[in-house]
Amino acid sequence: MKSEEKSIKAISAQAHGEAADNRLLRKKLREKDELISDLRAQIENLNKNLSEKVSQMADMMDKLVAFMMGRGDVTLSGSLRDAVVSGVRAEYEMRERKLKDEFSRQLGNLTSEFEARLAAKDNEINSLRGDKGGEGGNTPSTSLPEGSMPVTPEEMAARNKQLEQQKANLQVTSYGQHTESAKYHHGEQQVENADDLDLNGEDVPDERVVEIAREVKTHKDMKGVEKPRRNQPLVGAAKGGKYDIVLLPDNLPDDAVEIGEDITVRYSYVKGYIRTHIIRRKKFKDSSGKYYHVNLPDKYKNCMGRTQVTESLIAQILTMHFHYGMTLGEVEEWLKAMGLNFAHSTVMNWIEKSADILEPLDKPLQKEITTNSDVHGDETTVKGKDKRLAAKGEKEEDVEDELHYFKRWIFCYYAPLVGLTQFVFHERGRRTQEAVQKYFEDVIEKLYLHSDGAPIYKCYDTGELIVRIACLVHMRRPFYKLKDVSIDAMKMLKIFEDIFKEDRNIKDSFTNPDEITRERVLRIAPLLNDMKSYLDKLKASLSAEEEPELLKAVNYALTEYPCMLRCLEDGSLDLSNNICERQIRRIAKYRNNSFFVGSPEAGVRFARLMSVFANIRNHKLDPVKYLCDVFRRIKNTADDKLVELLAHKWQPSTVSEWV
């Protein structure tokens, strides 16, 4: 009985408190209404006074104009009016004379310049026709017509040079032959001017450059076709230096004659500069016709394949782009500043090659994450530039028409116990339940999956092997958006805050998962029960017409509530999914300027490289040092040992750096 009386008293006190709060709120609302009424009255008075002042000013201006023009009740005297009018007329006439004089002067200058150009053009036409003189055998005149200003020989020469340059520019823009001839000098280049030949009715011969362009255009592909190489200034600077290495064959006879050399170039990034190695492998031939050559030693071979750059430079480029968020354009500018002259496609090939080399780490990383008992999952969008396929269920709303990009999805899975993250780009970046099920298809032990209430995760709401845990932050988020317009939303936020605060206090006091589980059952379970009761009350009282957003938030929280209670089963579980959202924040931050994909294959590579750098950050590793070591070791590592190259188990090897 005493407990019931206490409960009744507590409820009564709470009711009295709420009534007092309501009275205070109504009082504040009345005061605000009175203040608003006073302000409106003041605004009306100010508008009235302003209208009166404007009317007075308009009347004064009308009277002043009438006074000046002699149409008012009081007029200006005739003498004063004439003086004012005459002053204005004199000013107008003076300005008119100045404008006429300026126009006459400019017209004379333009006429003189035109006549000079006309005379110079006549001389040029006569010289091109081969005339030796003007009419009657006289030399063509270069004098200007009468009334024109005399032109000095220097001015005439300058004008002729200007006309010749204009003609040359016109030829360059009008005829492709002249443009190509100016760029490329070859033995079969024509010396005739194509313009003159065309004007004289002669056939214009095809240039060799045009023939080469046509030949290249007819190729279906460029295989077997020699392509021009970019000039690399660092190679010339390294010739004859310390890193210009010459290798000679063994057992070379005395009568052997050098017949050439094979040159291999390597670029390495060393402490802020690019080191260039030139490996020259000399080739010889003796008197009997036997050839001698040198195979490239293992220490000079590149673990990145057939590229001129070594793993150190590629690791630096990947770090600048994926770790520091630099755009590829900025990376290419940095390469140029370091002295390397490579095309954008070449840099992209380096990134693709590095992603392909790291592909064997995908399966070990997935296994390490899915064998943990606690996994967080979430997804975010990336921009893709591939074609929409209607057969794949892709709709028009998947495309951002104004940017011509497709909205693709990339999944993120995080295992907090081992600190590993993996991004997955599934089948053209589709956001489907199949993508989630495929990732966890090899799970054989019980696993808790933290996620929001998206339908793609709903298949694990009633699972036994994979059990989904709802995110309390996602349940709280819609109420937070309504906090300024709804008292019920504020009360729900207070309940959420009490739950989070109590959980922080428990984790500060206890570290053992079993103890945390016990304290959560004792201290957080009642708060969750109160939250459920208040949600049921709101659902019964809210109207879909009056408060649709609040009702939607309540329904979402009630749907997620059963999965939220599972956090009471294990003290090592989190109440929220924020730890996974922090992993995908980097993609959301840089996807508008640095991170986007051009094809489904590029999406897979992007997800792989983002996984590598996410794990580097999670374990605070040196990205360049880690990547260089993995690039050197991965091809010679057995499949069952690849897990040792993941960030949480990686140990630097004793393999020396490239030369």
LOTINU-108921 format. One record per residue (C-alpha): x negated, y negated, z. Coordinates in steps of 0.5 Angstrom, whole numbers, plus 500, padded with zeros to 3 digits. Example, Ala and Ser with C-alpha at 12.3 -4.5 7.8 and 13.67 -1.06 7.14 Angstrom:
<rs>
+-----+-----+-----+
!  c1 !  c2 !  c3 !
+-----+-----+-----+
! 475 ! 509 ! 516 !
! 473 ! 502 ! 514 !
+-----+-----+-----+
</rs>
This chain:
<rs>
+-----+-----+-----+
!  c1 !  c2 !  c3 !
+-----+-----+-----+
! 500 ! 500 ! 500 !
! 494 ! 495 ! 502 !
! 491 ! 496 ! 495 !
! 498 ! 495 ! 491 !
! 499 ! 489 ! 496 !
! 492 ! 486 ! 494 !
! 493 ! 488 ! 486 !
! 499 ! 484 ! 487 !
! 496 ! 478 ! 490 !
! 490 ! 478 ! 485 !
! 495 ! 478 ! 479 !
! 499 ! 473 ! 483 !
! 493 ! 469 ! 484 !
! 491 ! 470 ! 476 !
! 498 ! 468 ! 474 !
! 498 ! 461 ! 478 !
! 491 ! 460 ! 475 !
! 493 ! 461 ! 468 !
! 499 ! 456 ! 470 !
! 495 ! 451 ! 473 !
! 490 ! 451 ! 467 !
! 497 ! 451 ! 462 !
! 499 ! 445 ! 466 !
! 492 ! 441 ! 465 !
! 492 ! 443 ! 458 !
! 499 ! 440 ! 457 !
! 497 ! 434 ! 461 !
! 491 ! 433 ! 456 !
! 495 ! 434 ! 450 !
! 500 ! 428 ! 452 !
! 494 ! 424 ! 454 !
! 491 ! 425 ! 447 !
! 498 ! 424 ! 443 !
! 498 ! 417 ! 447 !
! 491 ! 415 ! 445 !
! 493 ! 417 ! 438 !
! 499 ! 413 ! 438 !
! 495 ! 407 ! 441 !
! 490 ! 408 ! 435 !
! 495 ! 408 ! 430 !
! 498 ! 402 ! 432 !
! 492 ! 398 ! 432 !
! 490 ! 400 ! 425 !
! 497 ! 398 ! 423 !
! 496 ! 391 ! 426 !
! 489 ! 391 ! 423 !
! 492 ! 392 ! 416 !
! 497 ! 387 ! 417 !
! 492 ! 382 ! 419 !
! 487 ! 384 ! 413 !
! 493 ! 383 ! 408 !
! 494 ! 376 ! 410 !
! 487 ! 374 ! 410 !
! 487 ! 377 ! 403 !
! 493 ! 373 ! 401 !
! 490 ! 367 ! 403 !
! 484 ! 368 ! 400 !
! 487 ! 369 ! 393 !
! 491 ! 362 ! 394 !
! 485 ! 358 ! 395 !
! 482 ! 361 ! 389 !
! 488 ! 359 ! 385 !
! 488 ! 352 ! 388 !
! 481 ! 351 ! 386 !
! 481 ! 354 ! 379 !
! 487 ! 349 ! 378 !
! 483 ! 343 ! 381 !
! 477 ! 344 ! 377 !
! 482 ! 345 ! 370 !
! 486 ! 339 ! 372 !
! 493 ! 343 ! 373 !
! 494 ! 343 ! 380 !
! 497 ! 338 ! 385 !
! 490 ! 335 ! 386 !
! 486 ! 334 ! 380 !
! 479 ! 333 ! 379 !
! 477 ! 326 ! 376 !
! 476 ! 326 ! 368 !
! 469 ! 323 ! 369 !
! 467 ! 328 ! 374 !
! 471 ! 334 ! 370 !
! 467 ! 331 ! 363 !
! 460 ! 331 ! 367 !
! 461 ! 339 ! 369 !
! 464 ! 341 ! 362 !
! 458 ! 338 ! 359 !
! 453 ! 341 ! 363 !
! 456 ! 348 ! 362 !
! 456 ! 346 ! 354 !
! 449 ! 344 ! 354 !
! 446 ! 350 ! 358 !
! 450 ! 355 ! 353 !
! 447 ! 351 ! 347 !
! 440 ! 352 ! 350 !
! 441 ! 359 ! 351 !
! 444 ! 360 ! 344 !
! 438 ! 356 ! 341 !
! 433 ! 361 ! 344 !
! 436 ! 367 ! 342 !
! 437 ! 365 ! 335 !
! 429 ! 363 ! 335 !
! 427 ! 370 ! 338 !
! 431 ! 373 ! 333 !
! 428 ! 370 ! 327 !
! 421 ! 371 ! 330 !
! 422 ! 379 ! 331 !
! 426 ! 379 ! 324 !
! 419 ! 376 ! 321 !
! 415 ! 381 ! 324 !
! 419 ! 387 ! 322 !
! 419 ! 384 ! 315 !
! 412 ! 383 ! 315 !
! 410 ! 390 ! 318 !
! 415 ! 393 ! 313 !
! 412 ! 389 ! 307 !
! 405 ! 391 ! 309 !
! 407 ! 399 ! 310 !
! 410 ! 398 ! 303 !
! 404 ! 396 ! 299 !
! 400 ! 401 ! 303 !
! 404 ! 407 ! 301 !
! 404 ! 404 ! 293 !
! 396 ! 405 ! 294 !
! 397 ! 412 ! 297 !
! 402 ! 414 ! 291 !
! 397 ! 411 ! 286 !
! 391 ! 415 ! 289 !
! 395 ! 421 ! 289 !
! 397 ! 421 ! 282 !
! 390 ! 419 ! 280 !
! 391 ! 412 ! 277 !
! 385 ! 408 ! 277 !
! 388 ! 402 ! 276 !
! 395 ! 398 ! 277 !
! 398 ! 395 ! 271 !
! 394 ! 392 ! 265 !
! 388 ! 396 ! 268 !
! 387 ! 392 ! 274 !
! 386 ! 395 ! 281 !
! 392 ! 396 ! 285 !
! 394 ! 390 ! 289 !
! 393 ! 391 ! 297 !
! 396 ! 384 ! 298 !
! 402 ! 382 ! 301 !
! 408 ! 378 ! 298 !
! 408 ! 371 ! 299 !
! 411 ! 368 ! 305 !
! 408 ! 374 ! 309 !
! 402 ! 374 ! 314 !
! 395 ! 376 ! 312 !
! 393 ! 383 ! 314 !
! 386 ! 384 ! 315 !
! 382 ! 390 ! 312 !
! 381 ! 393 ! 319 !
! 389 ! 393 ! 320 !
! 390 ! 396 ! 313 !
! 385 ! 402 ! 315 !
! 389 ! 403 ! 321 !
! 396 ! 403 ! 318 !
! 393 ! 408 ! 313 !
! 391 ! 412 ! 318 !
! 397 ! 412 ! 322 !
! 401 ! 414 ! 315 !
! 396 ! 420 ! 314 !
! 397 ! 422 ! 321 !
! 405 ! 422 ! 320 !
! 405 ! 426 ! 313 !
! 400 ! 431 ! 317 !
! 405 ! 432 ! 322 !
! 411 ! 432 ! 318 !
! 407 ! 438 ! 314 !
! 406 ! 442 ! 320 !
! 413 ! 441 ! 322 !
! 416 ! 443 ! 315 !
! 412 ! 448 ! 313 !
! 410 ! 455 ! 316 !
! 404 ! 456 ! 312 !
! 401 ! 449 ! 314 !
! 402 ! 451 ! 321 !
! 399 ! 458 ! 321 !
! 393 ! 455 ! 317 !
! 391 ! 450 ! 322 !
! 391 ! 455 ! 328 !
! 388 ! 461 ! 325 !
! 382 ! 461 ! 320 !
! 380 ! 467 ! 316 !
! 376 ! 468 ! 309 !
! 382 ! 468 ! 305 !
! 385 ! 462 ! 307 !
! 388 ! 457 ! 302 !
! 385 ! 450 ! 301 !
! 391 ! 447 ! 297 !
! 396 ! 443 ! 300 !
! 403 ! 447 ! 300 !
! 406 ! 440 ! 299 !
! 403 ! 438 ! 293 !
! 403 ! 444 ! 290 !
! 411 ! 445 ! 291 !
! 412 ! 438 ! 289 !
! 408 ! 439 ! 282 !
! 412 ! 445 ! 280 !
! 406 ! 450 ! 282 !
! 407 ! 457 ! 285 !
! 405 ! 457 ! 293 !
! 401 ! 463 ! 294 !
! 403 ! 467 ! 300 !
! 397 ! 466 ! 306 !
! 394 ! 472 ! 309 !
! 397 ! 470 ! 316 !
! 404 ! 470 ! 313 !
! 403 ! 477 ! 310 !
! 400 ! 479 ! 317 !
! 406 ! 477 ! 321 !
! 410 ! 481 ! 316 !
! 407 ! 487 ! 317 !
! 407 ! 487 ! 324 !
! 414 ! 485 ! 324 !
! 416 ! 491 ! 320 !
! 413 ! 496 ! 325 !
! 418 ! 500 ! 329 !
! 413 ! 500 ! 335 !
! 406 ! 497 ! 337 !
! 403 ! 504 ! 338 !
! 396 ! 505 ! 334 !
! 396 ! 497 ! 332 !
! 390 ! 493 ! 335 !
! 393 ! 488 ! 339 !
! 389 ! 481 ! 341 !
! 386 ! 481 ! 348 !
! 386 ! 476 ! 353 !
! 380 ! 472 ! 354 !
! 377 ! 473 ! 361 !
! 372 ! 468 ! 363 !
! 370 ! 472 ! 369 !
! 367 ! 478 ! 365 !
! 362 ! 473 ! 362 !
! 360 ! 470 ! 368 !
! 359 ! 477 ! 371 !
! 354 ! 479 ! 365 !
! 347 ! 480 ! 367 !
! 349 ! 479 ! 374 !
! 348 ! 484 ! 380 !
! 355 ! 487 ! 379 !
! 353 ! 488 ! 371 !
! 351 ! 496 ! 372 !
! 348 ! 500 ! 366 !
! 348 ! 507 ! 366 !
! 343 ! 512 ! 362 !
! 344 ! 519 ! 360 !
! 340 ! 524 ! 364 !
! 334 ! 528 ! 360 !
! 334 ! 523 ! 355 !
! 328 ! 524 ! 350 !
! 323 ! 519 ! 347 !
! 326 ! 519 ! 340 !
! 333 ! 518 ! 342 !
! 336 ! 511 ! 339 !
! 341 ! 507 ! 343 !
! 348 ! 507 ! 338 !
! 352 ! 503 ! 343 !
! 356 ! 503 ! 350 !
! 362 ! 504 ! 353 !
! 364 ! 498 ! 357 !
! 369 ! 499 ! 363 !
! 371 ! 493 ! 367 !
! 374 ! 493 ! 374 !
! 377 ! 487 ! 378 !
! 377 ! 487 ! 386 !
! 379 ! 482 ! 391 !
! 374 ! 481 ! 396 !
! 374 ! 476 ! 402 !
! 378 ! 471 ! 398 !
! 375 ! 471 ! 391 !
! 375 ! 476 ! 385 !
! 369 ! 481 ! 384 !
! 368 ! 483 ! 377 !
! 364 ! 490 ! 376 !
! 362 ! 491 ! 369 !
! 360 ! 499 ! 368 !
! 356 ! 500 ! 361 !
! 355 ! 507 ! 359 !
! 350 ! 507 ! 354 !
! 350 ! 512 ! 348 !
! 344 ! 515 ! 345 !
! 342 ! 519 ! 339 !
! 336 ! 523 ! 337 !
! 332 ! 525 ! 331 !
! 336 ! 532 ! 331 !
! 343 ! 528 ! 331 !
! 344 ! 530 ! 338 !
! 349 ! 525 ! 342 !
! 347 ! 523 ! 349 !
! 353 ! 519 ! 353 !
! 355 ! 518 ! 361 !
! 361 ! 520 ! 364 !
! 364 ! 515 ! 368 !
! 362 ! 517 ! 375 !
! 367 ! 519 ! 381 !
! 365 ! 513 ! 385 !
! 367 ! 508 ! 379 !
! 374 ! 511 ! 378 !
! 380 ! 507 ! 379 !
! 385 ! 510 ! 384 !
! 390 ! 506 ! 380 !
! 390 ! 509 ! 374 !
! 388 ! 506 ! 367 !
! 388 ! 499 ! 369 !
! 382 ! 494 ! 370 !
! 384 ! 492 ! 377 !
! 383 ! 496 ! 383 !
! 387 ! 498 ! 389 !
! 385 ! 492 ! 393 !
! 387 ! 486 ! 388 !
! 394 ! 490 ! 387 !
! 395 ! 491 ! 395 !
! 394 ! 483 ! 395 !
! 399 ! 482 ! 390 !
! 404 ! 486 ! 393 !
! 403 ! 483 ! 400 !
! 404 ! 476 ! 397 !
! 410 ! 478 ! 394 !
! 414 ! 483 ! 399 !
! 410 ! 481 ! 405 !
! 410 ! 473 ! 404 !
! 416 ! 472 ! 400 !
! 412 ! 469 ! 394 !
! 415 ! 469 ! 387 !
! 412 ! 472 ! 381 !
! 411 ! 466 ! 378 !
! 407 ! 463 ! 384 !
! 403 ! 470 ! 384 !
! 401 ! 469 ! 377 !
! 399 ! 462 ! 378 !
! 394 ! 464 ! 384 !
! 391 ! 469 ! 379 !
! 390 ! 464 ! 374 !
! 386 ! 460 ! 380 !
! 382 ! 466 ! 382 !
! 380 ! 466 ! 374 !
! 384 ! 472 ! 372 !
! 388 ! 471 ! 365 !
! 393 ! 476 ! 365 !
! 400 ! 476 ! 362 !
! 407 ! 476 ! 366 !
! 408 ! 483 ! 363 !
! 401 ! 486 ! 366 !
! 403 ! 484 ! 373 !
! 409 ! 487 ! 373 !
! 406 ! 493 ! 370 !
! 401 ! 493 ! 376 !
! 407 ! 493 ! 381 !
! 411 ! 498 ! 377 !
! 405 ! 503 ! 377 !
! 404 ! 502 ! 385 !
! 411 ! 504 ! 386 !
! 410 ! 510 ! 382 !
! 404 ! 512 ! 386 !
! 408 ! 511 ! 393 !
! 414 ! 515 ! 390 !
! 411 ! 522 ! 394 !
! 412 ! 518 ! 401 !
! 420 ! 517 ! 400 !
! 422 ! 525 ! 402 !
! 417 ! 525 ! 408 !
! 420 ! 518 ! 410 !
! 427 ! 520 ! 409 !
! 426 ! 527 ! 413 !
! 423 ! 523 ! 419 !
! 429 ! 518 ! 419 !
! 434 ! 523 ! 419 !
! 431 ! 528 ! 424 !
! 432 ! 523 ! 429 !
! 438 ! 523 ! 434 !
! 439 ! 515 ! 433 !
! 440 ! 512 ! 426 !
! 442 ! 505 ! 424 !
! 445 ! 504 ! 417 !
! 448 ! 498 ! 414 !
! 448 ! 495 ! 406 !
! 447 ! 488 ! 403 !
! 447 ! 486 ! 396 !
! 441 ! 485 ! 391 !
! 442 ! 481 ! 384 !
! 441 ! 486 ! 378 !
! 440 ! 484 ! 370 !
! 443 ! 491 ! 367 !
! 449 ! 492 ! 363 !
! 456 ! 494 ! 366 !
! 458 ! 501 ! 365 !
! 466 ! 502 ! 365 !
! 465 ! 509 ! 366 !
! 461 ! 508 ! 372 !
! 467 ! 505 ! 376 !
! 464 ! 498 ! 375 !
! 469 ! 492 ! 374 !
! 469 ! 485 ! 372 !
! 469 ! 482 ! 379 !
! 462 ! 486 ! 380 !
! 459 ! 481 ! 375 !
! 457 ! 473 ! 377 !
! 459 ! 470 ! 371 !
! 456 ! 463 ! 372 !
! 449 ! 467 ! 373 !
! 450 ! 473 ! 369 !
! 447 ! 477 ! 374 !
! 451 ! 484 ! 377 !
! 452 ! 485 ! 384 !
! 448 ! 491 ! 386 !
! 448 ! 494 ! 393 !
! 442 ! 497 ! 397 !
! 442 ! 501 ! 403 !
! 438 ! 500 ! 409 !
! 437 ! 506 ! 415 !
! 433 ! 505 ! 421 !
! 431 ! 510 ! 426 !
! 429 ! 505 ! 433 !
! 425 ! 511 ! 436 !
! 420 ! 512 ! 431 !
! 420 ! 505 ! 428 !
! 422 ! 507 ! 421 !
! 426 ! 503 ! 416 !
! 428 ! 506 ! 409 !
! 432 ! 502 ! 403 !
! 435 ! 506 ! 398 !
! 438 ! 504 ! 391 !
! 443 ! 509 ! 390 !
! 445 ! 510 ! 382 !
! 445 ! 504 ! 379 !
! 446 ! 500 ! 386 !
! 453 ! 503 ! 387 !
! 456 ! 502 ! 394 !
! 460 ! 509 ! 395 !
! 461 ! 514 ! 400 !
! 457 ! 519 ! 396 !
! 451 ! 514 ! 397 !
! 451 ! 515 ! 405 !
! 453 ! 523 ! 404 !
! 447 ! 524 ! 400 !
! 442 ! 521 ! 404 !
! 444 ! 525 ! 410 !
! 446 ! 532 ! 406 !
! 440 ! 535 ! 410 !
! 441 ! 534 ! 417 !
! 442 ! 540 ! 421 !
! 442 ! 537 ! 428 !
! 446 ! 532 ! 432 !
! 445 ! 525 ! 429 !
! 449 ! 518 ! 432 !
! 450 ! 514 ! 426 !
! 451 ! 506 ! 428 !
! 455 ! 502 ! 423 !
! 460 ! 497 ! 421 !
! 467 ! 499 ! 420 !
! 466 ! 499 ! 412 !
! 470 ! 505 ! 409 !
! 464 ! 508 ! 406 !
! 462 ! 510 ! 413 !
! 469 ! 513 ! 415 !
! 467 ! 520 ! 414 !
! 463 ! 521 ! 420 !
! 469 ! 518 ! 425 !
! 471 ! 525 ! 427 !
! 464 ! 528 ! 425 !
! 461 ! 533 ! 430 !
! 454 ! 534 ! 427 !
! 454 ! 526 ! 425 !
! 458 ! 522 ! 429 !
! 459 ! 515 ! 428 !
! 458 ! 509 ! 433 !
! 462 ! 503 ! 432 !
! 458 ! 496 ! 432 !
! 461 ! 491 ! 438 !
! 458 ! 485 ! 434 !
! 462 ! 487 ! 428 !
! 468 ! 487 ! 433 !
! 467 ! 481 ! 436 !
! 465 ! 477 ! 430 !
! 472 ! 475 ! 427 !
! 474 ! 473 ! 434 !
! 468 ! 468 ! 434 !
! 471 ! 465 ! 428 !
! 477 ! 464 ! 431 !
! 475 ! 461 ! 437 !
! 476 ! 454 ! 436 !
! 484 ! 455 ! 434 !
! 486 ! 461 ! 439 !
! 486 ! 461 ! 446 !
! 487 ! 469 ! 445 !
! 480 ! 469 ! 441 !
! 477 ! 465 ! 447 !
! 479 ! 470 ! 452 !
! 477 ! 476 ! 448 !
! 470 ! 473 ! 447 !
! 469 ! 472 ! 454 !
! 471 ! 480 ! 455 !
! 465 ! 481 ! 449 !
! 460 ! 477 ! 453 !
! 461 ! 480 ! 460 !
! 460 ! 487 ! 456 !
! 454 ! 485 ! 453 !
! 451 ! 481 ! 460 !
! 453 ! 488 ! 464 !
! 449 ! 492 ! 459 !
! 443 ! 487 ! 459 !
! 443 ! 488 ! 467 !
! 443 ! 495 ! 466 !
! 437 ! 496 ! 462 !
! 433 ! 491 ! 466 !
! 434 ! 495 ! 472 !
! 434 ! 502 ! 469 !
! 429 ! 505 ! 464 !
! 431 ! 513 ! 464 !
! 437 ! 514 ! 459 !
! 441 ! 519 ! 464 !
! 441 ! 513 ! 469 !
! 443 ! 508 ! 464 !
! 449 ! 513 ! 462 !
! 451 ! 513 ! 469 !
! 451 ! 506 ! 470 !
! 455 ! 505 ! 463 !
! 460 ! 509 ! 465 !
! 461 ! 506 ! 472 !
! 460 ! 498 ! 470 !
! 462 ! 498 ! 462 !
! 467 ! 503 ! 462 !
! 472 ! 499 ! 466 !
! 471 ! 493 ! 462 !
! 472 ! 497 ! 455 !
! 478 ! 499 ! 458 !
! 480 ! 492 ! 460 !
! 479 ! 490 ! 452 !
! 483 ! 496 ! 450 !
! 489 ! 493 ! 454 !
! 489 ! 486 ! 452 !
! 488 ! 488 ! 445 !
! 494 ! 492 ! 445 !
! 498 ! 487 ! 448 !
! 496 ! 482 ! 443 !
! 498 ! 487 ! 437 !
! 505 ! 487 ! 440 !
! 506 ! 480 ! 441 !
! 502 ! 477 ! 435 !
! 506 ! 475 ! 428 !
! 503 ! 477 ! 421 !
! 506 ! 470 ! 419 !
! 504 ! 466 ! 424 !
! 497 ! 468 ! 426 !
! 495 ! 473 ! 420 !
! 487 ! 472 ! 422 !
! 488 ! 474 ! 429 !
! 492 ! 480 ! 428 !
! 487 ! 482 ! 423 !
! 481 ! 482 ! 428 !
! 485 ! 485 ! 433 !
! 487 ! 491 ! 428 !
! 480 ! 492 ! 426 !
! 477 ! 492 ! 434 !
! 483 ! 497 ! 435 !
! 481 ! 502 ! 429 !
! 473 ! 501 ! 432 !
! 475 ! 502 ! 439 !
! 475 ! 510 ! 439 !
! 468 ! 510 ! 436 !
! 465 ! 504 ! 440 !
! 467 ! 509 ! 447 !
! 461 ! 514 ! 444 !
! 456 ! 509 ! 446 !
! 457 ! 512 ! 453 !
! 455 ! 519 ! 452 !
! 448 ! 517 ! 451 !
! 444 ! 511 ! 455 !
! 439 ! 511 ! 449 !
! 444 ! 508 ! 444 !
! 445 ! 501 ! 443 !
! 452 ! 497 ! 443 !
! 451 ! 494 ! 436 !
! 448 ! 495 ! 430 !
! 444 ! 488 ! 430 !
! 437 ! 492 ! 429 !
! 439 ! 494 ! 422 !
! 441 ! 487 ! 420 !
! 435 ! 484 ! 422 !
! 431 ! 489 ! 417 !
! 435 ! 487 ! 411 !
! 435 ! 480 ! 413 !
! 429 ! 479 ! 409 !
! 432 ! 481 ! 403 !
! 438 ! 476 ! 404 !
! 433 ! 471 ! 405 !
! 429 ! 471 ! 399 !
! 434 ! 475 ! 394 !
! 436 ! 468 ! 390 !
! 429 ! 466 ! 388 !
! 424 ! 472 ! 389 !
! 428 ! 479 ! 390 !
! 432 ! 481 ! 384 !
! 432 ! 487 ! 380 !
! 432 ! 488 ! 372 !
! 434 ! 495 ! 372 !
! 437 ! 501 ! 376 !
! 429 ! 504 ! 375 !
! 427 ! 497 ! 378 !
! 432 ! 498 ! 384 !
! 429 ! 504 ! 386 !
! 422 ! 501 ! 386 !
! 424 ! 495 ! 389 !
! 427 ! 499 ! 395 !
! 421 ! 503 ! 396 !
! 416 ! 498 ! 396 !
! 421 ! 494 ! 401 !
! 421 ! 500 ! 405 !
! 413 ! 500 ! 405 !
! 413 ! 493 ! 408 !
! 418 ! 494 ! 413 !
! 415 ! 499 ! 416 !
! 408 ! 495 ! 416 !
! 412 ! 490 ! 419 !
! 415 ! 494 ! 424 !
! 408 ! 497 ! 426 !
! 404 ! 491 ! 426 !
! 399 ! 493 ! 421 !
! 394 ! 490 ! 416 !
! 398 ! 490 ! 409 !
! 392 ! 490 ! 405 !
! 388 ! 495 ! 409 !
! 394 ! 500 ! 410 !
! 396 ! 500 ! 402 !
! 388 ! 500 ! 400 !
! 388 ! 507 ! 404 !
! 394 ! 510 ! 402 !
! 393 ! 508 ! 395 !
! 386 ! 512 ! 395 !
! 388 ! 518 ! 399 !
! 395 ! 519 ! 397 !
! 394 ! 523 ! 390 !
! 389 ! 528 ! 394 !
! 394 ! 529 ! 400 !
! 398 ! 536 ! 400 !
! 405 ! 535 ! 401 !
! 406 ! 537 ! 408 !
! 401 ! 532 ! 410 !
! 404 ! 526 ! 407 !
! 407 ! 524 ! 413 !
! 401 ! 522 ! 416 !
! 401 ! 517 ! 411 !
! 407 ! 513 ! 414 !
! 406 ! 507 ! 418 !
! 408 ! 510 ! 425 !
! 402 ! 516 ! 424 !
! 397 ! 513 ! 419 !
! 390 ! 512 ! 422 !
! 385 ! 509 ! 417 !
! 380 ! 514 ! 414 !
! 373 ! 514 ! 413 !
! 373 ! 513 ! 405 !
! 369 ! 508 ! 403 !
! 372 ! 502 ! 399 !
! 371 ! 502 ! 391 !
! 363 ! 501 ! 390 !
+-----+-----+-----+
</rs>
